[in-house]
């Protein structure tokens, strides 16, 4: 299923905040992303209507299975790509920015091939 890049970013942010804080609210997302509370509220409404998140009476946000699947995919790509770029000599700041853009456009096939290649290269280097 193809969803918008902004929705992927919100889902990834929810996943990261959940890992860091244990509980996620709209205000946490707004602060992390530097967006206004009304903008985040609209995005949360859309994510909820599309079945990616649930919100309880206290405003606590949780990912549904569908939302979690997308968030984990994007987070894995972001982590892998940024670490790979840093190992190649790219500054951490640029690596994080580039990984954030790349994670949304790289196909599953290309990402899998790249990951397999990098992991194979790393394994071969450590066996030397």
N, CA, C and O atoms as a GROMACS GRO file, in nm:
protein
  512
    1UNK      N    1   0.084  -0.119   0.000
    1UNK     CA    2   0.000   0.000   0.000
    1UNK      C    3   0.088   0.124   0.000
    1UNK      O    4   0.182   0.133   0.079
    2UNK      N    5   0.059   0.218  -0.086
    2UNK     CA    6   0.136   0.342  -0.098
    2UNK      C    7   0.066   0.451  -0.019
    2UNK      O    8  -0.052   0.479  -0.040
    3UNK      N    9   0.140   0.512   0.074
    3UNK     CA   10   0.085   0.626   0.147
    3UNK      C   11   0.180   0.744   0.128
    3UNK      O   12   0.293   0.727   0.084
    4UNK      N   13   0.132   0.861   0.162
    4UNK     CA   14   0.212   0.982   0.143
    4UNK      C   15   0.333   0.984   0.235
    4UNK      O   16   0.333   0.928   0.344
    5UNK      N   17   0.437   1.051   0.186
    5UNK     CA   18   0.561   1.064   0.263
    5UNK      C   19   0.535   1.126   0.400
    5UNK      O   20   0.593   1.084   0.499
    6UNK      N   21   0.448   1.227   0.405
    6UNK     CA   22   0.421   1.294   0.532
    6UNK      C   23   0.358   1.196   0.633
    6UNK      O   24   0.390   1.200   0.752
    7UNK      N   25   0.270   1.109   0.585
    7UNK     CA   26   0.209   1.010   0.673
    7UNK      C   27   0.315   0.912   0.724
    7UNK      O   28   0.314   0.873   0.841
    8UNK      N   29   0.407   0.873   0.636
    8UNK     CA   30   0.516   0.784   0.678
    8UNK      C   31   0.601   0.851   0.786
    8UNK      O   32   0.641   0.787   0.883
    9UNK      N   33   0.628   0.980   0.769
    9UNK     CA   34   0.707   1.053   0.869
    9UNK      C   35   0.635   1.059   1.003
    9UNK      O   36   0.698   1.042   1.108
   10UNK      N   37   0.505   1.083   1.001
   10UNK     CA   38   0.429   1.086   1.126
   10UNK      C   39   0.433   0.949   1.194
   10UNK      O   40   0.454   0.940   1.315
   11UNK      N   41   0.412   0.843   1.117
   11UNK     CA   42   0.412   0.708   1.176
   11UNK      C   43   0.548   0.673   1.234
   11UNK      O   44   0.557   0.616   1.342
   12UNK      N   45   0.654   0.708   1.162
   12UNK     CA   46   0.790   0.683   1.212
   12UNK      C   47   0.814   0.762   1.341
   12UNK      O   48   0.872   0.709   1.436
   13UNK      N   49   0.770   0.887   1.344
   13UNK     CA   50   0.787   0.970   1.462
   13UNK      C   51   0.712   0.912   1.581
   13UNK      O   52   0.763   0.912   1.693
   14UNK      N   53   0.591   0.862   1.559
   14UNK     CA   54   0.514   0.799   1.667
   14UNK      C   55   0.591   0.678   1.721
   14UNK      O   56   0.600   0.660   1.842
   15UNK      N   57   0.646   0.597   1.632
   15UNK     CA   58   0.723   0.479   1.674
   15UNK      C   59   0.844   0.521   1.759
   15UNK      O   60   0.868   0.463   1.864
   16UNK      N   61   0.918   0.619   1.713
   16UNK     CA   62   1.037   0.665   1.786
   16UNK      C   63   0.999   0.722   1.922
   16UNK      O   64   1.063   0.691   2.023
   17UNK      N   65   0.896   0.806   1.927
   17UNK     CA   66   0.852   0.864   2.054
   17UNK      C   67   0.803   0.757   2.150
   17UNK      O   68   0.827   0.765   2.270
   18UNK      N   69   0.735   0.658   2.098
   18UNK     CA   70   0.687   0.546   2.182
   18UNK      C   71   0.805   0.475   2.246
   18UNK      O   72   0.801   0.440   2.364
   19UNK      N   73   0.912   0.452   2.166
   19UNK     CA   74   1.032   0.386   2.220
   19UNK      C   75   1.099   0.473   2.326
   19UNK      O   76   1.150   0.421   2.425
   20UNK      N   77   1.100   0.603   2.305
   20UNK     CA   78   1.167   0.695   2.397
   20UNK      C   79   1.086   0.724   2.523
   20UNK      O   80   1.140   0.726   2.633
   21UNK      N   81   0.956   0.746   2.506
   21UNK     CA   82   0.874   0.795   2.616
   21UNK      C   83   0.773   0.695   2.672
   21UNK      O   84   0.727   0.707   2.785
   22UNK      N   85   0.740   0.594   2.590
   22UNK     CA   86   0.641   0.496   2.633
   22UNK      C   87   0.499   0.537   2.597
   22UNK      O   88   0.413   0.451   2.576
   23UNK      N   89   0.474   0.666   2.591
   23UNK     CA   90   0.341   0.717   2.558
   23UNK      C   91   0.358   0.833   2.461
   23UNK      O   92   0.451   0.912   2.473
   24UNK      N   93   0.267   0.843   2.365
   24UNK     CA   94   0.277   0.949   2.264
   24UNK      C   95   0.146   1.027   2.259
   24UNK      O   96   0.037   0.970   2.256
   25UNK      N   97   0.160   1.160   2.259
   25UNK     CA   98   0.045   1.248   2.242
   25UNK      C   99   0.073   1.341   2.124
   25UNK      O  100   0.188   1.352   2.080
   26UNK      N  101  -0.028   1.405   2.074
   26UNK     CA  102  -0.013   1.496   1.959
   26UNK      C  103   0.089   1.605   1.987
   26UNK      O  104   0.167   1.640   1.899
   27UNK      N  105   0.089   1.657   2.108
   27UNK     CA  106   0.183   1.764   2.141
   27UNK      C  107   0.327   1.716   2.131
   27UNK      O  108   0.415   1.793   2.092
   28UNK      N  109   0.353   1.590   2.166
   28UNK     CA  110   0.488   1.534   2.155
   28UNK      C  111   0.533   1.532   2.009
   28UNK      O  112   0.648   1.563   1.977
   29UNK      N  113   0.441   1.496   1.922
   29UNK     CA  114   0.470   1.490   1.778
   29UNK      C  115   0.495   1.631   1.725
   29UNK      O  116   0.589   1.654   1.648
   30UNK      N  117   0.411   1.726   1.766
   30UNK     CA  118   0.426   1.865   1.721
   30UNK      C  119   0.562   1.921   1.762
   30UNK      O  120   0.629   1.987   1.683
   31UNK      N  121   0.601   1.896   1.886
   31UNK     CA  122   0.729   1.945   1.936
   31UNK      C  123   0.844   1.879   1.860
   31UNK      O  124   0.938   1.947   1.818
   32UNK      N  125   0.839   1.748   1.842
   32UNK     CA  126   0.948   1.674   1.775
   32UNK      C  127   0.966   1.721   1.630
   32UNK      O  128   1.078   1.741   1.584
   33UNK      N  129   0.854   1.739   1.560
   33UNK     CA  130   0.862   1.774   1.418
   33UNK      C  131   0.864   1.924   1.392
   33UNK      O  132   0.892   1.968   1.281
   34UNK      N  133   0.835   2.003   1.496
   34UNK     CA  134   0.832   2.148   1.478
   34UNK      C  135   0.710   2.195   1.401
   34UNK      O  136   0.715   2.298   1.333
   35UNK      N  137   0.600   2.121   1.412
   35UNK     CA  138   0.475   2.156   1.344
   35UNK      C  139   0.377   2.214   1.445
   35UNK      O  140   0.392   2.195   1.566
   36UNK      N  141   0.277   2.286   1.394
   36UNK     CA  142   0.175   2.341   1.484
   36UNK      C  143   0.083   2.229   1.533
   36UNK      O  144   0.066   2.127   1.467
   37UNK      N  145   0.027   2.251   1.650
   37UNK     CA  146  -0.066   2.153   1.708
   37UNK      C  147  -0.186   2.130   1.615
   37UNK      O  148  -0.225   2.014   1.597
   38UNK      N  149  -0.245   2.235   1.554
   38UNK     CA  150  -0.356   2.210   1.462
   38UNK      C  151  -0.317   2.125   1.341
   38UNK      O  152  -0.396   2.040   1.297
   39UNK      N  153  -0.198   2.146   1.287
   39UNK     CA  154  -0.152   2.064   1.173
   39UNK      C  155  -0.139   1.918   1.213
   39UNK      O  156  -0.180   1.829   1.139
   40UNK      N  157  -0.083   1.895   1.330
   40UNK     CA  158  -0.067   1.758   1.379
   40UNK      C  159  -0.204   1.695   1.406
   40UNK      O  160  -0.224   1.577   1.379
   41UNK      N  161  -0.296   1.773   1.459
   41UNK     CA  162  -0.431   1.721   1.486
   41UNK      C  163  -0.500   1.675   1.358
   41UNK      O  164  -0.566   1.571   1.357
   42UNK      N  165  -0.486   1.752   1.252
   42UNK     CA  166  -0.543   1.713   1.122
   42UNK      C  167  -0.478   1.585   1.072
   42UNK      O  168  -0.547   1.494   1.025
   43UNK      N  169  -0.346   1.578   1.084
   43UNK     CA  170  -0.275   1.457   1.039
   43UNK      C  171  -0.317   1.335   1.120
   43UNK      O  172  -0.335   1.227   1.064
   44UNK      N  173  -0.334   1.351   1.252
   44UNK     CA  174  -0.374   1.238   1.337
   44UNK      C  175  -0.515   1.192   1.302
   44UNK      O  176  -0.545   1.073   1.303
   45UNK      N  177  -0.601   1.288   1.270
   45UNK     CA  178  -0.737   1.253   1.228
   45UNK      C  179  -0.732   1.168   1.101
   45UNK      O  180  -0.801   1.067   1.090
   46UNK      N  181  -0.650   1.210   1.004
   46UNK     CA  182  -0.637   1.134   0.879
   46UNK      C  183  -0.578   0.995   0.903
   46UNK      O  184  -0.626   0.897   0.846
   47UNK      N  185  -0.476   0.988   0.986
   47UNK     CA  186  -0.415   0.857   1.016
   47UNK      C  187  -0.514   0.766   1.088
   47UNK      O  188  -0.518   0.645   1.063
   48UNK      N  189  -0.593   0.824   1.176
   48UNK     CA  190  -0.694   0.745   1.249
   48UNK      C  191  -0.803   0.696   1.153
   48UNK      O  192  -0.843   0.580   1.159
   49UNK      N  193  -0.849   0.783   1.064
   49UNK     CA  194  -0.952   0.745   0.968
   49UNK      C  195  -0.904   0.639   0.870
   49UNK      O  196  -0.983   0.558   0.820
   50UNK      N  197  -0.774   0.639   0.842
   50UNK     CA  198  -0.719   0.540   0.749
   50UNK      C  199  -0.671   0.413   0.820
   50UNK      O  200  -0.616   0.323   0.756
   51UNK      N  201  -0.693   0.405   0.950
   51UNK     CA  202  -0.664   0.283   1.023
   51UNK      C  203  -0.519   0.262   1.062
   51UNK      O  204  -0.478   0.148   1.087
   52UNK      N  205  -0.440   0.370   1.069
   52UNK     CA  206  -0.299   0.358   1.103
   52UNK      C  207  -0.269   0.382   1.250
   52UNK      O  208  -0.168   0.334   1.303
   53UNK      N  209  -0.357   0.457   1.317
   53UNK     CA  210  -0.338   0.484   1.459
   53UNK      C  211  -0.472   0.473   1.532
   53UNK      O  212  -0.580   0.475   1.471
   54UNK      N  213  -0.461   0.462   1.664
   54UNK     CA  214  -0.578   0.471   1.752
   54UNK      C  215  -0.545   0.572   1.859
   54UNK      O  216  -0.429   0.591   1.895
   55UNK      N  217  -0.649   0.639   1.909
   55UNK     CA  218  -0.631   0.739   2.013
   55UNK      C  219  -0.729   0.710   2.125
   55UNK      O  220  -0.847   0.688   2.100
   56UNK      N  221  -0.680   0.710   2.250
   56UNK     CA  222  -0.772   0.687   2.361
   56UNK      C  223  -0.828   0.819   2.413
   56UNK      O  224  -0.795   0.926   2.361
   57UNK      N  225  -0.911   0.811   2.514
   57UNK     CA  226  -0.976   0.931   2.569
   57UNK      C  227  -0.877   1.033   2.622
   57UNK      O  228  -0.905   1.153   2.623
   58UNK      N  229  -0.761   0.985   2.667
   58UNK     CA  230  -0.659   1.075   2.723
   58UNK      C  231  -0.567   1.134   2.617
   58UNK      O  232  -0.476   1.210   2.650
   59UNK      N  233  -0.591   1.100   2.490
   59UNK     CA  234  -0.509   1.154   2.382
   59UNK      C  235  -0.384   1.074   2.353
   59UNK      O  236  -0.299   1.116   2.275
   60UNK      N  237  -0.372   0.957   2.417
   60UNK     CA  238  -0.257   0.871   2.392
   60UNK      C  239  -0.273   0.803   2.256
   60UNK      O  240  -0.378   0.746   2.225
   61UNK      N  241  -0.168   0.810   2.176
   61UNK     CA  242  -0.170   0.758   2.039
   61UNK      C  243  -0.094   0.627   2.033
   61UNK      O  244   0.017   0.616   2.084
   62UNK      N  245  -0.155   0.527   1.971
   62UNK     CA  246  -0.088   0.400   1.948
   62UNK      C  247  -0.102   0.363   1.800
   62UNK      O  248  -0.200   0.398   1.735
   63UNK      N  249  -0.002   0.294   1.751
   63UNK     CA  250  -0.005   0.248   1.612
   63UNK      C  251  -0.087   0.120   1.602
   63UNK      O  252  -0.077   0.033   1.688
   64UNK      N  253  -0.168   0.110   1.499
   64UNK     CA  254  -0.236  -0.016   1.470
   64UNK      C  255  -0.133  -0.109   1.405
   64UNK      O  256  -0.020  -0.068   1.380
   65UNK      N  257  -0.170  -0.232   1.378
   65UNK     CA  258  -0.077  -0.324   1.312
   65UNK      C  259  -0.031  -0.267   1.178
   65UNK      O  260   0.087  -0.275   1.143
   66UNK      N  261  -0.125  -0.209   1.103
   66UNK     CA  262  -0.091  -0.151   0.972
   66UNK      C  263   0.003  -0.033   0.988
   66UNK      O  264   0.100  -0.020   0.912
   67UNK      N  265  -0.023   0.053   1.085
   67UNK     CA  266   0.064   0.168   1.110
   67UNK      C  267   0.202   0.127   1.159
   67UNK      O  268   0.302   0.186   1.120
   68UNK      N  269   0.205   0.026   1.244
   68UNK     CA  270   0.332  -0.024   1.296
   68UNK      C  271   0.418  -0.083   1.186
   68UNK      O  272   0.540  -0.064   1.183
   69UNK      N  273   0.355  -0.155   1.096
   69UNK     CA  274   0.428  -0.217   0.985
   69UNK      C  275   0.497  -0.109   0.900
   69UNK      O  276   0.613  -0.123   0.863
   70UNK      N  277   0.425  -0.004   0.868
   70UNK     CA  278   0.483   0.106   0.788
   70UNK      C  279   0.591   0.178   0.867
   70UNK      O  280   0.699   0.205   0.814
   71UNK      N  281   0.564   0.209   0.993
   71UNK     CA  282   0.659   0.281   1.077
   71UNK      C  283   0.790   0.204   1.091
   71UNK      O  284   0.898   0.262   1.080
   72UNK      N  285   0.781   0.074   1.114
   72UNK     CA  286   0.902  -0.008   1.130
   72UNK      C  287   0.981  -0.015   1.000
   72UNK      O  288   1.104  -0.013   1.002
   73UNK      N  289   0.912  -0.023   0.887
   73UNK     CA  290   0.980  -0.026   0.757
   73UNK      C  291   1.058   0.103   0.734
   73UNK      O  292   1.175   0.100   0.695
   74UNK      N  293   0.994   0.217   0.759
   74UNK     CA  294   1.058   0.346   0.738
   74UNK      C  295   1.172   0.366   0.837
   74UNK      O  296   1.279   0.415   0.800
   75UNK      N  297   1.152   0.328   0.961
   75UNK     CA  298   1.255   0.342   1.064
   75UNK      C  299   1.377   0.255   1.031
   75UNK      O  300   1.491   0.299   1.048
   76UNK      N  301   1.354   0.134   0.984
   76UNK     CA  302   1.466   0.046   0.946
   76UNK      C  303   1.545   0.109   0.832
   76UNK      O  304   1.668   0.112   0.835
   77UNK      N  305   1.475   0.159   0.732
   77UNK     CA  306   1.542   0.223   0.619
   77UNK      C  307   1.622   0.344   0.665
   77UNK      O  308   1.738   0.362   0.626
   78UNK      N  309   1.561   0.427   0.747
   78UNK     CA  310   1.627   0.548   0.796
   78UNK      C  311   1.754   0.513   0.872
   78UNK      O  312   1.860   0.570   0.848
   79UNK      N  313   1.743   0.419   0.964
   79UNK     CA  314   1.857   0.378   1.046
   79UNK      C  315   1.967   0.319   0.960
   79UNK      O  316   2.084   0.357   0.972
   80UNK      N  317   1.932   0.227   0.873
   80UNK     CA  318   2.030   0.161   0.788
   80UNK      C  319   2.099   0.261   0.695
   80UNK      O  320   2.222   0.265   0.688
   81UNK      N  321   2.020   0.342   0.624
   81UNK     CA  322   2.076   0.435   0.527
   81UNK      C  323   2.164   0.541   0.593
   81UNK      O  324   2.270   0.574   0.540
   82UNK      N  325   2.122   0.594   0.706
   82UNK     CA  326   2.202   0.696   0.773
   82UNK      C  327   2.333   0.637   0.823
   82UNK      O  328   2.438   0.700   0.809
   83UNK      N  329   2.330   0.518   0.881
   83UNK     CA  330   2.453   0.454   0.929
   83UNK      C  331   2.546   0.421   0.813
   83UNK      O  332   2.668   0.439   0.824
   84UNK      N  333   2.491   0.375   0.704
   84UNK     CA  334   2.570   0.341   0.586
   84UNK      C  335   2.639   0.466   0.531
   84UNK      O  336   2.758   0.462   0.499
   85UNK      N  337   2.564   0.575   0.518
   85UNK     CA  338   2.622   0.700   0.467
   85UNK      C  339   2.733   0.751   0.559
   85UNK      O  340   2.835   0.800   0.512
   86UNK      N  341   2.712   0.741   0.688
   86UNK     CA  342   2.814   0.784   0.784
   86UNK      C  343   2.941   0.700   0.767
   86UNK      O  344   3.052   0.753   0.770
   87UNK      N  345   2.924   0.568   0.751
   87UNK     CA  346   3.040   0.480   0.729
   87UNK      C  347   3.114   0.514   0.600
   87UNK      O  348   3.234   0.492   0.588
   88UNK      N  349   3.041   0.568   0.503
   88UNK     CA  350   3.103   0.609   0.377
   88UNK      C  351   3.177   0.742   0.389
   88UNK      O  352   3.247   0.784   0.297
   89UNK      N  353   3.163   0.809   0.503
   89UNK     CA  354   3.233   0.934   0.525
   89UNK      C  355   3.147   1.058   0.518
   89UNK      O  356   3.199   1.170   0.527
   90UNK      N  357   3.017   1.041   0.501
   90UNK     CA  358   2.926   1.156   0.498
   90UNK      C  359   2.908   1.205   0.642
   90UNK      O  360   2.900   1.124   0.735
   91UNK      N  361   2.904   1.336   0.661
   91UNK     CA  362   2.885   1.390   0.796
   91UNK      C  363   2.752   1.341   0.852
   91UNK      O  364   2.656   1.321   0.776
   92UNK      N  365   2.744   1.321   0.982
   92UNK     CA  366   2.619   1.272   1.042
   92UNK      C  367   2.498   1.359   1.010
   92UNK      O  368   2.389   1.307   0.986
   93UNK      N  369   2.515   1.490   1.008
   93UNK     CA  370   2.402   1.580   0.981
   93UNK      C  371   2.347   1.558   0.840
   93UNK      O  372   2.226   1.546   0.820
   94UNK      N  373   2.437   1.554   0.742
   94UNK     CA  374   2.396   1.532   0.602
   94UNK      C  375   2.342   1.391   0.584
   94UNK      O  376   2.243   1.371   0.515
   95UNK      N  377   2.407   1.293   0.647
   95UNK     CA  378   2.362   1.154   0.636
   95UNK      C  379   2.218   1.140   0.686
   95UNK      O  380   2.137   1.071   0.623
   96UNK      N  381   2.185   1.203   0.798
   96UNK     CA  382   2.049   1.195   0.852
   96UNK      C  383   1.948   1.261   0.759
   96UNK      O  384   1.839   1.209   0.738
   97UNK      N  385   1.985   1.377   0.705
   97UNK     CA  386   1.895   1.448   0.612
   97UNK      C  387   1.872   1.366   0.486
   97UNK      O  388   1.758   1.349   0.441
   98UNK      N  389   1.980   1.315   0.429
   98UNK     CA  390   1.968   1.236   0.305
   98UNK      C  391   1.892   1.108   0.328
   98UNK      O  392   1.808   1.069   0.247
   99UNK      N  393   1.919   1.040   0.439
   99UNK     CA  394   1.848   0.916   0.470
   99UNK      C  395   1.699   0.941   0.483
   99UNK      O  396   1.617   0.858   0.442
  100UNK      N  397   1.663   1.055   0.540
  100UNK     CA  398   1.522   1.090   0.558
  100UNK      C  399   1.451   1.104   0.423
  100UNK      O  400   1.333   1.070   0.410
  101UNK      N  401   1.522   1.155   0.323
  101UNK     CA  402   1.462   1.166   0.190
  101UNK      C  403   1.464   1.031   0.117
  101UNK      O  404   1.366   0.992   0.054
  102UNK      N  405   1.575   0.962   0.128
  102UNK     CA  406   1.592   0.836   0.056
  102UNK      C  407   1.496   0.727   0.103
  102UNK      O  408   1.448   0.647   0.023
  103UNK      N  409   1.468   0.725   0.232
  103UNK     CA  410   1.387   0.618   0.290
  103UNK      C  411   1.247   0.608   0.229
  103UNK      O  412   1.184   0.503   0.232
  104UNK      N  413   1.200   0.718   0.173
  104UNK     CA  414   1.064   0.721   0.118
  104UNK      C  415   1.057   0.682  -0.030
  104UNK      O  416   0.952   0.640  -0.078
  105UNK      N  417   1.168   0.696  -0.101
  105UNK     CA  418   1.163   0.676  -0.245
  105UNK      C  419   1.229   0.547  -0.293
  105UNK      O  420   1.202   0.501  -0.404
  106UNK      N  421   1.315   0.488  -0.211
  106UNK     CA  422   1.382   0.366  -0.253
  106UNK      C  423   1.281   0.250  -0.254
  106UNK      O  424   1.201   0.235  -0.162
  107UNK      N  425   1.287   0.169  -0.358
  107UNK     CA  426   1.195   0.056  -0.368
  107UNK      C  427   1.236  -0.054  -0.269
  107UNK      O  428   1.350  -0.058  -0.223
  108UNK      N  429   1.143  -0.140  -0.238
  108UNK     CA  430   1.174  -0.253  -0.149
  108UNK      C  431   1.282  -0.340  -0.209
  108UNK      O  432   1.371  -0.389  -0.139
  109UNK      N  433   1.275  -0.360  -0.340
  109UNK     CA  434   1.374  -0.444  -0.408
  109UNK      C  435   1.514  -0.383  -0.397
  109UNK      O  436   1.609  -0.453  -0.363
  110UNK      N  437   1.525  -0.255  -0.426
  110UNK     CA  438   1.656  -0.189  -0.419
  110UNK      C  439   1.708  -0.184  -0.276
  110UNK      O  440   1.827  -0.206  -0.253
  111UNK      N  441   1.620  -0.156  -0.180
  111UNK     CA  442   1.665  -0.151  -0.041
  111UNK      C  443   1.715  -0.288   0.004
  111UNK      O  444   1.819  -0.298   0.069
  112UNK      N  445   1.643  -0.392  -0.030
  112UNK     CA  446   1.685  -0.528   0.008
  112UNK      C  447   1.820  -0.563  -0.053
  112UNK      O  448   1.906  -0.620   0.013
  113UNK      N  449   1.838  -0.529  -0.180
  113UNK     CA  450   1.964  -0.558  -0.248
  113UNK      C  451   2.079  -0.479  -0.185
  113UNK      O  452   2.187  -0.533  -0.164
  114UNK      N  453   2.055  -0.352  -0.155
  114UNK     CA  454   2.157  -0.268  -0.094
  114UNK      C  455   2.193  -0.322   0.045
  114UNK      O  456   2.311  -0.332   0.080
  115UNK      N  457   2.094  -0.356   0.122
  115UNK     CA  458   2.116  -0.408   0.256
  115UNK      C  459   2.195  -0.539   0.250
  115UNK      O  460   2.289  -0.559   0.327
  116UNK      N  461   2.157  -0.627   0.160
  116UNK     CA  462   2.226  -0.755   0.144
  116UNK      C  463   2.372  -0.731   0.104
  116UNK      O  464   2.463  -0.796   0.157
  117UNK      N  465   2.395  -0.640   0.012
  117UNK     CA  466   2.531  -0.609  -0.033
  117UNK      C  467   2.615  -0.553   0.082
  117UNK      O  468   2.727  -0.598   0.105
  118UNK      N  469   2.561  -0.454   0.153
  118UNK     CA  470   2.636  -0.390   0.262
  118UNK      C  471   2.664  -0.490   0.373
  118UNK      O  472   2.776  -0.495   0.425
  119UNK      N  473   2.565  -0.570   0.408
  119UNK     CA  474   2.586  -0.670   0.513
  119UNK      C  475   2.687  -0.775   0.469
  119UNK      O  476   2.767  -0.822   0.551
  120UNK      N  477   2.684  -0.813   0.342
  120UNK     CA  478   2.781  -0.909   0.290
  120UNK      C  479   2.921  -0.852   0.288
  120UNK      O  480   3.017  -0.922   0.319
  121UNK      N  481   2.934  -0.725   0.252
  121UNK     CA  482   3.063  -0.657   0.251
  121UNK      C  483   3.117  -0.644   0.393
  121UNK      O  484   3.236  -0.667   0.416
  122UNK      N  485   3.031  -0.608   0.486
  122UNK     CA  486   3.073  -0.593   0.625
  122UNK      C  487   3.119  -0.726   0.682
  122UNK      O  488   3.218  -0.732   0.756
  123UNK      N  489   3.048  -0.832   0.649
  123UNK     CA  490   3.084  -0.964   0.698
  123UNK      C  491   3.219  -1.007   0.641
  123UNK      O  492   3.303  -1.061   0.713
  124UNK      N  493   3.239  -0.984   0.512
  124UNK     CA  494   3.365  -1.021   0.446
  124UNK      C  495   3.482  -0.943   0.504
  124UNK      O  496   3.591  -0.998   0.522
  125UNK      N  497   3.459  -0.814   0.536
  125UNK     CA  498   3.565  -0.731   0.592
  125UNK      C  499   3.602  -0.777   0.732
  125UNK      O  500   3.719  -0.773   0.770
  126UNK      N  501   3.503  -0.820   0.809
  126UNK     CA  502   3.531  -0.864   0.946
  126UNK      C  503   3.600  -1.000   0.951
  126UNK      O  504   3.661  -1.036   1.052
  127UNK      N  505   3.590  -1.076   0.843
  127UNK     CA  506   3.654  -1.207   0.839
  127UNK      C  507   3.800  -1.198   0.795
  127UNK      O  508   3.874  -1.297   0.803
  128UNK      N  509   3.843  -1.080   0.749
  128UNK     CA  510   3.982  -1.064   0.703
  128UNK      C  511   4.080  -1.067   0.818
  128UNK      O  512   4.200  -1.054   0.798
   0.00000   0.00000   0.00000
